[in-house]
Amino acid sequence: MDVHLIAVRDGERGPEVLLSRRAGTVYAAGHWHFPSGHVDGPAEDVVTALVRETREETGLVVDPDDVRAAVTVHHRSPHGRARVGFFFEVRHWSGTPEVMEPEVCDGMGWFPLDAPPEPMVAYCRAGLDAYRTGAGLALHFQEPGDPIGHAPTADRLRVVPRSTGPGTPETPHPARSIVMRETRRSVHDPA
């Protein structure tokens, strides 16, 4: 199980998210990604793992009560390995983000929520795009030969609609229709 930090702040032109660039001999070196990590064994829950990984990777201190569930992504890599990623939104913390693990991260910065940098790990980009739709669950099953980095022509994101409860008509989230239109346009528009 993976945990991903979606740290959000208000920027001059709208919401911004914190991303780090992977480096060294790690998977997807040179690609941007949310600060993230793995749950350490059966004694650690996903919120505790997020708080720990955030401090280890960014130096930010997050109170567990400030962690909000954003989206869960069931992912399969181009090599066929599956995993589940829990993406959490955090809007309050103490400290200033900095690269704490230079052997696996060579950059960190704030980017517009709707204009992330490239190259970005496809799995992470799927989590970001699903978060922007307001989805609670998404599938991102890559095919053999798909790139590690996000590529609009190989976008495998499938948003699973939220339940609205018994007897309640479904009302689409406004951001969802915007992201889905952008995704459809980018898949069909080679430019």
Solvent accessible surface area in square Angstrom, and as a share of the most:
residue,aa,sasa,rsa
1,M,125,0.56
2,D,7,0.03
3,V,0,0.00
4,H,2,0.01
5,L,2,0.01
6,I,0,0.00
7,A,0,0.00
8,V,3,0.02
9,R,101,0.37
10,D,125,0.65
11,G,24,0.23
12,E,183,0.82
13,R,243,0.89
14,G,28,0.27
15,P,61,0.39
16,E,30,0.13
17,V,0,0.00
18,L,1,0.00
19,L,0,0.00
20,S,9,0.06
21,R,78,0.28
22,R,62,0.22
23,A,14,0.11
24,G,51,0.49
25,T,147,0.86
26,V,42,0.24
27,Y,105,0.40
28,A,10,0.07
29,A,46,0.36
30,G,34,0.33
31,H,37,0.16
32,W,27,0.09
33,H,12,0.05
34,F,2,0.01
35,P,4,0.03
36,S,18,0.11
37,G,13,0.13
38,H,98,0.44
39,V,21,0.12
40,D,88,0.46
41,G,42,0.40
42,P,148,0.93
43,A,108,0.84
44,E,28,0.13
45,D,81,0.42
46,V,32,0.18
47,V,45,0.26
48,T,69,0.40
49,A,0,0.00
50,L,1,0.01
51,V,33,0.19
52,R,60,0.22
53,E,20,0.09
54,T,1,0.01
55,R,141,0.52
56,E,75,0.33
57,E,36,0.16
58,T,0,0.00
59,G,23,0.22
60,L,1,0.00
61,V,61,0.35
62,V,4,0.02
63,D,73,0.38
64,P,73,0.46
65,D,111,0.57
66,D,43,0.22
67,V,16,0.09
68,R,134,0.49
69,A,94,0.73
70,A,14,0.11
71,V,5,0.03
72,T,33,0.19
73,V,0,0.00
74,H,65,0.29
75,H,7,0.03
76,R,64,0.23
77,S,13,0.09
78,P,10,0.07
79,H,143,0.64
80,G,48,0.46
81,R,179,0.65
82,A,67,0.52
83,R,82,0.30
84,V,51,0.29
85,G,0,0.00
86,F,50,0.21
87,F,2,0.01
88,F,13,0.06
89,E,29,0.13
90,V,0,0.00
91,R,114,0.42
92,H,121,0.54
93,W,66,0.23
94,S,64,0.41
95,G,55,0.53
96,T,106,0.62
97,P,29,0.18
98,E,104,0.47
99,V,48,0.28
100,M,89,0.40
101,E,47,0.21
102,P,95,0.59
103,E,118,0.53
104,V,52,0.30
105,C,15,0.09
106,D,82,0.42
107,G,12,0.11
108,M,40,0.18
109,G,18,0.18
110,W,49,0.17
111,F,44,0.19
112,P,60,0.38
113,L,32,0.16
114,D,102,0.53
115,A,57,0.44
116,P,17,0.11
117,P,23,0.14
118,E,94,0.42
119,P,63,0.40
120,M,0,0.00
121,V,6,0.04
122,A,8,0.06
123,Y,15,0.06
124,C,0,0.00
125,R,40,0.14
126,A,4,0.03
127,G,0,0.00
128,L,0,0.00
129,D,7,0.04
130,A,0,0.00
131,Y,34,0.13
132,R,31,0.11
133,T,0,0.00
134,G,25,0.24
135,A,6,0.05
136,G,23,0.22
137,L,72,0.36
138,A,0,0.00
139,L,40,0.20
140,H,4,0.02
141,F,69,0.29
142,Q,6,0.03
143,E,73,0.33
144,P,112,0.71
145,G,78,0.75
146,D,18,0.09
147,P,61,0.38
148,I,56,0.29
149,G,10,0.10
150,H,32,0.14
151,A,26,0.20
152,P,57,0.36
153,T,108,0.63
154,A,18,0.14
155,D,34,0.18
156,R,87,0.32
157,L,19,0.09
158,R,159,0.58
159,V,18,0.10
160,V,50,0.29
161,P,70,0.44
162,R,146,0.53
163,S,104,0.67
164,T,56,0.33
165,G,33,0.32
166,P,139,0.87
167,G,89,0.86
168,T,72,0.42
169,P,109,0.68
170,E,100,0.45
171,T,108,0.63
172,P,88,0.55
173,H,89,0.40
174,P,101,0.63
175,A,31,0.24
176,R,57,0.21
177,S,47,0.30
178,I,81,0.41
179,V,3,0.02
180,M,41,0.18
181,R,126,0.46
182,E,66,0.30
183,T,23,0.14
184,R,138,0.50
185,R,144,0.53
186,S,40,0.26
187,V,63,0.36
188,H,144,0.64
189,D,67,0.35
190,P,131,0.82
191,A,124,0.96
